[in-house]
């Protein structure tokens, strides 16, 4: 990588960390930047490099949220453990399933998520209920399914987690975002373990991006907590619509 390209990649990593901490979707910024600057690199190497930066930023955002947001751990812990296991299983199964087959289904689910969020103006604005005993296994099911999805495919995992925590457990968007960061850290760890084991990381680039992603995540977490659920609902819709557009473009041109 040429020296004059480091600032561009550093800026992309910082912005990705900020956006991801606010409402997810940092991969929409970071992965295209890597693809642009390293057009000849193997895709697994770029994804592994991206995961190093992402897990640092996501983990930092999760820690920031944990210190400031009260979470129902009876739901979050089973979801996180199940997501970690699901991500390992999904990564192991990834080569057996043509990824292109999944794109139309994922687009349809994202469109449903966007429409539901847009039509329900109060979606995630306030916490609608507290945890009940049945939420523990339901949290594990949510985490396991989306962890498996993240391992086998990936795009939109954070958006689906946020939607699931609000829709099925009554979280407000701030708590849903905080819980999602914890679960996402687990799934990112599973994916990163796979990439490191296969030597698919450009470490100098990954560590530089990780530092920038970390700084962005700190800023994004503060924005999410300070500006609250109304802002997060709008940001969530922007990220979901952007992800739909990207997946449709990739499917048509791929």
N, C-alpha and C positions, 0 to 999 in steps of 0.2 A: 504494500500500500504506500502510495506517495505521501510525503510529509504534509502536502497541502490538503490532503483528504482527511486527515485526522480531525480537524475542527468540524467538518461536516458530519462525520460519524459521531463525534462527541455530542454535537447539538441534537442529532437524531435520537441518541440514547437518552439525553436529558429530557427531551420533550416526550419521548415514549414513556419514561418513568413517571413523569407528571400526569400524563393522560391515563396511564394504567392505574395509578393510585386513586385518581378521581373516580373512574367508573370502568376501568378495564379497556382493552383494545390497544395496548401499547405495541403489540406485534404488528399492527397495521402500519406503524411508522418504522420500527426497527428492522424488520425483515426486508422490506423493500430497499431500505438504505444499504443493507449488507449485500443484497443482490445487485444493486447498482454499482457499488464500489468494488465488489469481487465477482464480476460476471463469469470468471472461469473456475471458481471454486465449486467443489462438490456440495450439493444441497445439504446432506447430513452435517457437513462441517459448518455451514452457515447456520443451520438450526441449532447445533450444539453451542456455537458461539453466542447466538441470541439467548439461549437458555441460561448461560452463565450470567449474563447481564440482567436478564429478567428475574431470576430467582433472588438476586441481591436486592433489586428494587422492590419486588413484591414482598420479600421477607421484611425489609425495613418498613414498608407501609403497614404490613400486618402488625409489627411491633408498636408502631405509632398509634394505630387504632386500638390495640389491646389496652394501652395505657390510658386511653381517653374515652372509650366506648364500652358500656356494660353489655356483655354478650351472654346469651343463654348457652353455656358450655355443654349442657346436656344434649343439645342439638349439634353444636359445632364440632365437638370432639368425635362423636361417631361418624359424622360426615367426613371429617378430615382423615381419619384412619381408613375408612372405606374407600375414599378417593385415592389414597396412596396405593392401596392394593389394586384398585381398579385400573389405575394408570399403568402399573407394572404389567398387568394382564393385557391391557389394551396395546401397549408397546410390543408385547410378544406376539400379538395377533395381527399387528399392522400389515405385515407383508402378505398375509393370506387374503386380505380384502382390498379389491381395487378402490382406491380412494375416490376416484372420479364418480363412482356409483353413489357415494354419500352426499355429494354436493347438492343435488336437487332437494333431497330430504332436509338437509341443514338449512338451505335457503328458505324452504317452506316453514320450518320451525321458527327461524328468525323473523320472517314476515309476520307470522302469528304473534310472536312476542312483541314486535313493534306496534302492531295494530291494537293489541290488548292494552299496552301501556299508553298509547296515544288516546284511546277512547276513554280510558279511566283516569280522569284528571287527578283523582286522589290517590292514584297508585303509588304506594310506598311513602306517602307524605307523613303518615303517622303509624306507629306500631298499633296493630289492630287486635292483638291478643297476646297473652303470655304462653309459655311452653306448657304442654301437657305430656303425660307419660308416653303416649303413642308417638310423640315426635322423635323419640330416640331412634327407633327402628326406621322411621320415615326419613330421618336425617341421614342414616347410613345408606338407605336406598338411593337417595338423591346424590350423595357423595360418590357412592360406588358406580352408579350409572354414568355420571359426568366425568368421573376419574377415568373410567374405561374409554369414554368418548375422547377425552383429552389425549390419552395414550395412543389411540388408534387413528385419530384425525386431528382434532384440536381447535380449529377456528371457532370462536364464539363461546368457548367454555365459560369464561368469566361472565358474559352476558346471560347465559343460561343459568348459572349459579345465582346471580343477583335476582333474576326473575323468579327462580324457584324459592329462594328464601323469603321473598315478599309474598308470592302467591300462595305458597303452601304452609308457611309458618308465621305469617303476619308480621314480619320484620318491617321496620321503616327502611328507607333506602340507605341511610347512613350505616345502620347495623348490618344490613344485607351486604353492603360493600365491604365492611370490615370482616364479616364472616367469609366472604368470597376470597379475600386476600389470604386468609389462613389456609383455606382449602387449596387455593391455587399454588401456594408455596409447597404444599405436599405433592401435588401433581407435577409441578416443575422439577422437584427433587427427583421424582421417579424417572422422568424423561432425561434429566441431566446425568443421572447415574448410568443410563444406557449409553448416552453419547460419549461420556468420559471413558467408559469401558472399551469403546470402539475407537478411541483416539480422535474423535470428531470434534475437536475444539481448537480454534486459533487463540492460544492463551494470551499473547500480548494484546491483541485486539479486544478479546473478551474482558480482560481485567480493566482496560481503559474504559470500555463501555459500561462495565459494572459500576465503576466509580461515578460516572455521569448519571447513570440510571438511578443510583442511590440518592444523589442530590435531587434529581427530579421527583423521585418518590416521596421524599420528605416534604417538598413543596406541595405536591398533589394531595397528600394526606391532610395537610393543614387546610387546603382549599376545600376539600370534601367536608371536613368537620365544621369549618367556619361558615360555609355558604349553605349547607344543609340539603334537605331532601328535595325541595323545589328545583334548585339548580341541578342536583344529581339526576332528576327525572329527565330534564332536557338534555343533559350531557349523555345520559344512557341512550336516549333515542338517536342522537347524532351518531354515536358509536355503532349502534345496531344497524342503522341505515347505511352507514359507510361500509360495514362488513358485508351487508347484503350486496351492495354495488360491487365490491371487490370480488366476492365469490362468483357473482354472475358474469363479470368480465373475464375472470380466469376460466370459467367453464366454457364460455363462448369462444375464447381465443386459444384455449389450451389444446 
